[in-house]
Amino acid sequence: MSVHNKPIGRPYDEAVIDMLKADPEFINDYLAAALDEADLPGGQAALLLALRHVAEAQGMARVAQRAGIPRESLYRALSPNGNPTIKTLLAVINGAGLHLAVTRADHAHA
């Protein structure tokens, strides 16, 4: 699944958020796809949008509280122009009840 090159707009956002609410296991695949494409043009913005969708599906205020950051700061960090620090990014991931893991890329050398 590609989170890249999809039309972005409120109906799309609401549909994705509804899918994430209906199937929380979808979060893993959705964010994995966004991470896989993060180095492509527009990929970082797509990753922030994916994280925002997850936070909205779980309740932005609740994720912000668990992350220990003000809700307004969370909205700003995950906005299209957002540029969250690694500290904020990790807080949001943890606040959403997620764990960031790293694996070796298929093309990496030993």
DSSP file (Angstrom, degrees, kcal/mol; ACC not computed):
  #  RESIDUE AA STRUCTURE BP1 BP2  ACC     N-H-->O    O-->H-N    N-H-->O    O-->H-N    TCO  KAPPA ALPHA  PHI   PSI    X-CA   Y-CA   Z-CA
    1    1 A M              0   0    0      0, 0.0     2,-0.5     0, 0.0     3,-0.0   0.000 360.0 360.0 360.0 139.4    0.0    0.0    0.0
    2    2 A S        -     0   0    0      1,-0.1    32,-0.1     2,-0.1    28,-0.0  -0.934 360.0-173.5-112.8 129.0    1.3    3.4   -0.8
    3    3 A V        +     0   0    0     -2,-0.5     3,-0.5    30,-0.2     2,-0.2   0.443  68.5  91.4 -91.9  -1.6    0.4    6.5    1.3
    4    4 A H  S    S+     0   0    0      1,-0.2    -2,-0.1    29,-0.1    38,-0.1  -0.584  84.3  17.7 -90.9 152.6    2.2    8.5   -1.4
    5    5 A N  S    S+     0   0    0      1,-0.2    -1,-0.2    -2,-0.2    -2,-0.0   0.732  86.4 135.7  62.1  26.3    0.5   10.1   -4.4
    6    6 A K        -     0   0    0     -3,-0.5     2,-0.2     1,-0.0    -1,-0.2  -0.798  66.7 -99.3 -99.0 146.8   -3.0    9.9   -2.9
    7    7 A P        -     0   0    0      0, 0.0     2,-0.5     0, 0.0    -1,-0.0  -0.482  40.3-146.8 -64.9 130.8   -5.4   12.8   -3.2
    8    8 A I        +     0   0    0     -2,-0.2     2,-0.3     4,-0.1    -3,-0.0  -0.870  41.1 116.0-105.4 130.6   -5.3   14.6    0.1
    9    9 A G  S  > S-     0   0    0     -2,-0.5     4,-3.1     1,-0.1     5,-0.2  -0.956  75.1 -80.6-176.8 170.6   -8.4   16.3    1.4
   10   10 A R  H  > S+     0   0    0     -2,-0.3     4,-3.0     1,-0.2     5,-0.2   0.892 124.5  50.8 -57.5 -45.0  -10.9   16.1    4.2
   11   11 A P  H  > S+     0   0    0      0, 0.0     4,-2.1     0, 0.0    -1,-0.2   0.918 114.3  45.8 -60.2 -39.6  -13.0   13.2    2.8
   12   12 A Y  H  > S+     0   0    0      2,-0.2     4,-2.5     1,-0.2     5,-0.2   0.951 113.5  49.0 -64.3 -48.8   -9.8   11.2    2.3
   13   13 A D  H  X S+     0   0    0     -4,-3.1     4,-2.7     1,-0.2     5,-0.2   0.925 112.3  48.4 -56.8 -46.3   -8.5   12.1    5.7
   14   14 A E  H  X S+     0   0    0     -4,-3.0     4,-2.4    -5,-0.2    -1,-0.2   0.873 110.2  51.7 -64.5 -37.1  -11.8   11.2    7.3
   15   15 A A  H  X S+     0   0    0     -4,-2.1     4,-2.1    -5,-0.2    -1,-0.2   0.921 112.1  45.7 -65.3 -43.5  -11.9    7.8    5.4
   16   16 A V  H  X S+     0   0    0     -4,-2.5     4,-2.5     2,-0.2    -2,-0.2   0.929 112.8  50.2 -65.1 -44.7   -8.4    6.9    6.6
   17   17 A I  H  X S+     0   0    0     -4,-2.7     4,-2.3    -5,-0.2    -2,-0.2   0.908 110.0  51.0 -60.6 -42.0   -9.2    8.0   10.2
   18   18 A D  H  X S+     0   0    0     -4,-2.4     4,-2.4     1,-0.2    -1,-0.2   0.899 110.0  49.7 -61.9 -40.6  -12.3    5.9   10.1
   19   19 A M  H  X S+     0   0    0     -4,-2.1     4,-2.1     2,-0.2     7,-0.2   0.902 111.0  49.6 -64.9 -39.9  -10.4    2.8    8.8
   20   20 A L  H  < S+     0   0    0     -4,-2.5     7,-0.2     1,-0.2    -2,-0.2   0.873 112.3  47.7 -67.1 -36.9   -7.8    3.3   11.6
   21   21 A K  H  < S+     0   0    0     -4,-2.3    -2,-0.2    -5,-0.2    -1,-0.2   0.910 114.2  46.7 -67.2 -41.8  -10.5    3.5   14.2
   22   22 A A  H  < S+     0   0    0     -4,-2.4    -2,-0.2     1,-0.3    -1,-0.2   0.814 127.4  24.6 -71.5 -31.1  -12.3    0.4   12.9
   23   23 A D    ><  -     0   0    0     -4,-2.1     3,-2.3    -5,-0.2     4,-0.4  -0.713  61.6-178.8-138.9  83.9   -9.1   -1.6   12.6
   24   24 A P  T >  S+     0   0    0      0, 0.0     3,-1.2     0, 0.0     4,-0.4   0.750  83.3  67.0 -57.0 -23.9   -6.3   -0.5   15.0
   25   25 A E  T >> S+     0   0    0      1,-0.2     4,-0.8     2,-0.2     3,-0.8   0.764  87.3  69.3 -67.1 -23.1   -4.1   -3.3   13.6
   26   26 A F  H <> S+     0   0    0     -3,-2.3     4,-2.8     1,-0.2    -1,-0.2   0.756  82.2  75.4 -63.5 -25.4   -4.1   -1.3   10.3
   27   27 A I  H <> S+     0   0    0     -3,-1.2     4,-2.7    -4,-0.4     5,-0.3   0.905  91.4  53.2 -54.1 -44.7   -2.0    1.4   12.1
   28   28 A N  H <> S+     0   0    0     -3,-0.8     4,-2.2    -4,-0.4    -1,-0.2   0.935 113.4  41.0 -59.2 -49.3    1.1   -0.8   11.8
   29   29 A D  H  X S+     0   0    0     -4,-0.8     4,-2.3     2,-0.2    -1,-0.2   0.892 114.6  52.9 -66.8 -39.8    0.8   -1.4    8.1
   30   30 A Y  H  X S+     0   0    0     -4,-2.8     4,-1.8     1,-0.2    -2,-0.2   0.932 114.2  40.4 -63.2 -47.7   -0.2    2.2    7.4
   31   31 A L  H  X S+     0   0    0     -4,-2.7     4,-2.7    -5,-0.2    -1,-0.2   0.851 112.0  56.9 -71.6 -33.5    2.8    3.7    9.3
   32   32 A A  H  X S+     0   0    0     -4,-2.2     4,-2.4    -5,-0.3    -2,-0.2   0.918 108.0  48.0 -62.1 -42.0    5.2    1.1    7.9
   33   33 A A  H  X S+     0   0    0     -4,-2.3     4,-1.2     2,-0.2    -1,-0.2   0.911 112.0  49.5 -63.7 -42.0    4.2    2.1    4.4
   34   34 A A  H  < S+     0   0    0     -4,-1.8     4,-0.3     1,-0.2    -2,-0.2   0.899 112.0  48.1 -64.7 -40.2    4.7    5.8    5.3
   35   35 A L  H >< S+     0   0    0     -4,-2.7     3,-1.2     1,-0.2     4,-0.3   0.893 107.2  56.1 -66.2 -39.6    8.1    5.0    6.8
   36   36 A D  H 3< S+     0   0    0     -4,-2.4     3,-0.3     1,-0.3    -1,-0.2   0.812 114.6  39.9 -61.1 -29.4    9.2    3.0    3.7
   37   37 A E  T >< S+     0   0    0     -4,-1.2     3,-1.8    -3,-0.2    -1,-0.3   0.327  82.9 105.6-102.5   6.5    8.4    6.0    1.5
   38   38 A A  T <  S+     0   0    0     -3,-1.2     6,-0.4     1,-0.3    -1,-0.2   0.765  79.0  52.7 -61.9 -26.4    9.9    8.7    3.8
   39   39 A D  T 3  S+     0   0    0     -4,-0.3    -1,-0.3    -3,-0.3    -2,-0.1   0.478  92.4  92.8 -90.0  -0.8   13.0    9.2    1.7
   40   40 A L  S X  S-     0   0    0     -3,-1.8     3,-2.7     1,-0.1     4,-0.4  -0.480  99.5 -74.6 -83.2 160.9   10.9    9.8   -1.5
   41   41 A P  T 3  S+     0   0    0      0, 0.0    -1,-0.1     0, 0.0    -2,-0.1  -0.367 124.4   8.4 -55.6 126.8    9.9   13.3   -2.6
   42   42 A G  T 3> S+     0   0    0     -4,-0.1     4,-1.9    -2,-0.1     5,-0.1   0.431  95.8 121.6  80.8  -0.8    7.1   14.3   -0.3
   43   43 A G  H <>  +     0   0    0     -3,-2.7     4,-2.2     1,-0.2    -4,-0.2   0.845  68.0  53.0 -66.5 -36.0    7.6   11.3    1.9
   44   44 A Q  H  > S+     0   0    0     -4,-0.4     4,-2.2    -6,-0.4    -1,-0.2   0.906 110.1  48.2 -67.8 -39.4    8.3   13.2    5.1
   45   45 A A  H  > S+     0   0    0      1,-0.2     4,-2.2     2,-0.2    -2,-0.2   0.886 111.3  51.6 -64.8 -38.0    5.1   15.2    4.7
   46   46 A A  H  X S+     0   0    0     -4,-1.9     4,-2.4     2,-0.2    -2,-0.2   0.877 108.4  51.4 -65.9 -37.4    3.3   11.9    4.0
   47   47 A L  H  X S+     0   0    0     -4,-2.2     4,-2.5     2,-0.2    -2,-0.2   0.923 109.9  48.8 -65.4 -44.0    4.8   10.4    7.2
   48   48 A L  H  X S+     0   0    0     -4,-2.2     4,-2.4     1,-0.2    -2,-0.2   0.901 111.6  50.3 -61.8 -39.8    3.6   13.4    9.3
   49   49 A L  H  X S+     0   0    0     -4,-2.2     4,-2.7     2,-0.2    -2,-0.2   0.908 109.4  50.8 -64.2 -41.5    0.1   13.1    7.8
   50   50 A A  H  X S+     0   0    0     -4,-2.4     4,-2.2     2,-0.2    -2,-0.2   0.920 111.2  47.9 -62.3 -43.3    0.1    9.4    8.6
   51   51 A L  H  X S+     0   0    0     -4,-2.5     4,-2.6     1,-0.2    -1,-0.2   0.888 111.2  51.5 -64.1 -37.9    1.1   10.1   12.2
   52   52 A R  H  X S+     0   0    0     -4,-2.4     4,-2.9     2,-0.2     5,-0.2   0.919 108.1  51.5 -64.6 -42.5   -1.6   12.8   12.3
   53   53 A H  H  X S+     0   0    0     -4,-2.7     4,-2.4     2,-0.2    -2,-0.2   0.922 111.1  48.3 -58.8 -43.8   -4.2   10.4   11.1
   54   54 A V  H  X S+     0   0    0     -4,-2.2     4,-1.9     2,-0.2    -2,-0.2   0.932 112.6  48.0 -62.5 -45.6   -3.2    7.9   13.8
   55   55 A A  H  X S+     0   0    0     -4,-2.6     4,-1.1     1,-0.2     8,-0.3   0.902 112.8  48.2 -63.1 -40.8   -3.4   10.6   16.5
   56   56 A E  H  < S+     0   0    0     -4,-2.9     4,-0.3     1,-0.2    -1,-0.2   0.879 109.4  53.2 -67.4 -36.5   -6.8   11.8   15.2
   57   57 A A  H  < S+     0   0    0     -4,-2.4    -1,-0.2    -5,-0.2    -2,-0.2   0.862 116.0  39.5 -64.8 -34.9   -8.1    8.2   15.2
   58   58 A Q  H  < S-     0   0    0     -4,-1.9    -1,-0.2    -5,-0.2    -2,-0.2   0.571 132.1 -85.9 -90.2 -10.2   -7.0    7.7   18.8
   59   59 A G     X  -     0   0    0     -4,-1.1     4,-2.6    -5,-0.2     5,-0.2   0.559  28.9-131.6 101.9 106.4   -8.0   11.2   19.9
   60   60 A M  H  > S+     0   0    0     -4,-0.3     4,-2.6     1,-0.2     5,-0.2   0.879 106.6  50.7 -57.1 -42.6   -5.6   14.0   19.5
   61   61 A A  H  > S+     0   0    0      1,-0.2     4,-2.3     2,-0.2    -1,-0.2   0.901 111.6  48.0 -64.0 -40.3   -6.1   15.3   23.0
   62   62 A R  H  > S+     0   0    0      2,-0.2     4,-2.5     1,-0.2    -2,-0.2   0.915 113.0  47.1 -67.8 -42.9   -5.5   11.8   24.5
   63   63 A V  H  X S+     0   0    0     -4,-2.6     4,-2.2    -8,-0.3    -2,-0.2   0.920 112.7  50.5 -63.8 -42.9   -2.3   11.2   22.4
   64   64 A A  H  X>S+     0   0    0     -4,-2.6     5,-2.3    -5,-0.2     4,-1.0   0.913 111.0  48.9 -60.8 -43.0   -1.0   14.7   23.3
   65   65 A Q  H ><5S+     0   0    0     -4,-2.3     3,-0.6     1,-0.2    -2,-0.2   0.939 113.2  45.7 -63.0 -47.0   -1.6   14.0   27.0
   66   66 A R  H 3<5S+     0   0    0     -4,-2.5    -1,-0.2     1,-0.2    -2,-0.2   0.824 113.1  51.4 -65.8 -30.0    0.1   10.7   26.9
   67   67 A A  H 3<5S-     0   0    0     -4,-2.2    -1,-0.2    -5,-0.2    -2,-0.2   0.656 110.1-125.8 -79.5 -15.5    3.0   12.3   24.9
   68   68 A G  T <<5S+     0   0    0     -4,-1.0    -3,-0.2    -3,-0.6    -2,-0.1   0.804  71.4 113.8  75.6  29.4    3.3   15.0   27.5
   69   69 A I  S   <S-     0   0    0     -5,-2.3    -1,-0.3    -6,-0.2    -2,-0.2  -0.959  74.9 -94.5-130.2 150.5    2.9   17.8   25.0
   70   70 A P     >  -     0   0    0      0, 0.0     4,-1.9     0, 0.0     3,-0.3  -0.309  32.9-122.4 -61.8 146.1    0.2   20.4   24.5
   71   71 A R  H  > S+     0   0    0      1,-0.2     4,-2.5     2,-0.2     5,-0.2   0.883 112.8  54.7 -57.1 -41.4   -2.5   19.5   22.0
   72   72 A E  H  > S+     0   0    0      1,-0.2     4,-2.3     2,-0.2    -1,-0.2   0.882 106.7  51.4 -61.8 -37.7   -1.8   22.6   20.0
   73   73 A S  H  > S+     0   0    0     -3,-0.3     4,-2.8     2,-0.2    -1,-0.2   0.867 108.4  52.0 -66.5 -35.9    1.9   21.7   19.8
   74   74 A L  H  X S+     0   0    0     -4,-1.9     4,-2.0     2,-0.2    -2,-0.2   0.934 109.7  48.3 -65.9 -45.9    0.9   18.2   18.5
   75   75 A Y  H  < S+     0   0    0     -4,-2.5    -2,-0.2     1,-0.2    -1,-0.2   0.928 114.5  46.9 -57.5 -45.1   -1.3   19.7   15.8
   76   76 A R  H >< S+     0   0    0     -4,-2.3     3,-1.3     1,-0.2    -2,-0.2   0.918 111.1  50.5 -64.9 -44.4    1.6   22.0   14.8
   77   77 A A  H 3< S+     0   0    0     -4,-2.8    -1,-0.2     1,-0.3    -2,-0.2   0.844 115.7  42.5 -63.2 -34.4    4.2   19.3   14.8
   78   78 A L  T 3< S+     0   0    0     -4,-2.0    -1,-0.3    -5,-0.2    -2,-0.2   0.227  91.1 113.0 -99.5  13.5    2.0   17.0   12.6
   79   79 A S  S X  S-     0   0    0     -3,-1.3     3,-2.2    -4,-0.1   -31,-0.1  -0.349  87.4 -99.1 -77.9 165.5    0.9   19.8   10.2
   80   80 A P  T 3  S+     0   0    0      0, 0.0    -1,-0.1     0, 0.0   -32,-0.1   0.802 129.0  41.3 -56.0 -29.0    2.0   19.8    6.6
   81   81 A N  T 3  S+     0   0    0     -5,-0.1    -3,-0.1   -36,-0.0    -5,-0.1   0.305  91.1 129.0 -98.8   8.2    4.7   22.4    7.5
   82   82 A G    <   -     0   0    0     -3,-2.2    -5,-0.2    -7,-0.1   -34,-0.1  -0.272  34.0-178.7 -66.0 148.6    5.6   20.6   10.7
   83   83 A N        -     0   0    0     -7,-0.1    -5,-0.1   -35,-0.0    -6,-0.1  -0.526  17.2-167.5-143.8  69.5    9.1   19.8   11.5
   84   84 A P        -     0   0    0      0, 0.0     2,-0.0     0, 0.0   -10,-0.0  -0.246  21.2-117.0 -66.4 147.8    9.0   18.0   14.8
   85   85 A T     >  -     0   0    0      1,-0.1     4,-2.8     4,-0.0     5,-0.2  -0.319  30.9-106.6 -70.0 164.6   12.2   17.3   16.8
   86   86 A I  H  > S+     0   0    0      1,-0.2     4,-2.7     2,-0.2     5,-0.2   0.868 123.2  56.7 -62.1 -34.7   13.2   13.7   17.3
   87   87 A K  H  > S+     0   0    0      2,-0.2     4,-2.1     1,-0.2    -1,-0.2   0.931 110.6  42.6 -61.2 -46.2   12.1   14.2   20.9
   88   88 A T  H  > S+     0   0    0      2,-0.2     4,-2.7     1,-0.2    -2,-0.2   0.917 113.2  52.6 -66.6 -43.4    8.6   15.2   19.8
   89   89 A L  H  X S+     0   0    0     -4,-2.8     4,-2.4     1,-0.2    -2,-0.2   0.929 112.2  44.7 -58.9 -47.0    8.4   12.5   17.2
   90   90 A L  H  X S+     0   0    0     -4,-2.7     4,-2.7     2,-0.2    -1,-0.2   0.876 111.8  53.2 -66.2 -36.7    9.3    9.8   19.7
   91   91 A A  H  X S+     0   0    0     -4,-2.1     4,-2.9    -5,-0.2    -2,-0.2   0.908 110.5  47.4 -63.8 -41.2    6.8   11.3   22.3
   92   92 A V  H  X S+     0   0    0     -4,-2.7     4,-1.8     2,-0.2    -2,-0.2   0.928 112.0  49.4 -65.5 -45.1    4.0   11.2   19.7
   93   93 A I  H  <>S+     0   0    0     -4,-2.4     5,-2.5     1,-0.2    -2,-0.2   0.938 116.2  42.4 -59.2 -47.2    4.9    7.6   18.7
   94   94 A N  H ><5S+     0   0    0     -4,-2.7     3,-1.9     1,-0.2    -2,-0.2   0.898 111.4  55.5 -66.1 -39.9    4.9    6.6   22.4
   95   95 A G  H 3<5S+     0   0    0     -4,-2.9    -1,-0.2     1,-0.3    -2,-0.2   0.777 104.5  54.4 -63.6 -26.6    1.8    8.6   23.1
   96   96 A A  T 3<5S-     0   0    0     -4,-1.8    -1,-0.3    -3,-0.2    -2,-0.2   0.378 122.2-109.1 -86.5   4.4    0.0    6.7   20.3
   97   97 A G  T < 5S+     0   0    0     -3,-1.9     2,-0.2     1,-0.3    -3,-0.2   0.776  77.2 130.2  75.8  26.1    1.0    3.5   22.0
   98   98 A L      < -     0   0    0     -5,-2.5     2,-0.4    -6,-0.2    -1,-0.3  -0.654  48.6-144.4-111.1 166.5    3.5    2.6   19.3
   99   99 A H        -     0   0    0     -2,-0.2     2,-0.5    -3,-0.1    -9,-0.0  -0.999  15.3-135.5-131.7 129.1    7.1    1.4   19.3
  100  100 A L        -     0   0    0     -2,-0.4     2,-0.3   -10,-0.1   -10,-0.0  -0.733  27.3-177.6 -87.2 128.5    9.6    2.5   16.7
  101  101 A A        -     0   0    0     -2,-0.5     2,-0.4     2,-0.0    -2,-0.0  -0.927  14.4-148.0-126.1 151.7   11.8   -0.4   15.4
  102  102 A V        +     0   0    0     -2,-0.3     2,-0.3     2,-0.0    -2,-0.0  -0.962  15.3 180.0-121.5 136.3   14.6   -0.4   13.0
  103  103 A T        -     0   0    0     -2,-0.4     2,-0.2     0, 0.0    -2,-0.0  -0.904  38.3 -91.8-128.5 160.3   15.5   -3.3   10.6
  104  104 A R        -     0   0    0     -2,-0.3     2,-0.1     1,-0.1    -2,-0.0  -0.523  44.9-116.4 -71.8 133.9   18.2   -3.7    8.0
  105  105 A A    >   -     0   0    0     -2,-0.2     3,-1.5     1,-0.1    -1,-0.1  -0.379  20.6-118.7 -67.5 149.5   17.2   -2.6    4.6
  106  106 A D  T 3  S+     0   0    0      1,-0.3    -1,-0.1    -2,-0.1    -2,-0.1   0.827 115.2  48.5 -58.3 -32.6   17.2   -5.3    1.9
  107  107 A H  T 3  S+     0   0    0      2,-0.1    -1,-0.3     0, 0.0     2,-0.1   0.478  88.3 111.4 -89.4  -2.0   19.8   -3.5   -0.1
  108  108 A A    <   -     0   0    0     -3,-1.5     2,-0.3     1,-0.1    -4,-0.0  -0.383  65.0-127.5 -73.0 150.2   22.1   -2.9    2.9
  109  109 A H              0   0    0      1,-0.1    -4,-0.1    -2,-0.1    -1,-0.1  -0.718 360.0 360.0 -96.9 148.6   25.4   -4.6    3.0
  110  110 A A              0   0    0     -2,-0.3    -1,-0.1     0, 0.0    -2,-0.0   0.483 360.0 360.0 -70.6 360.0   26.6   -6.6    6.0
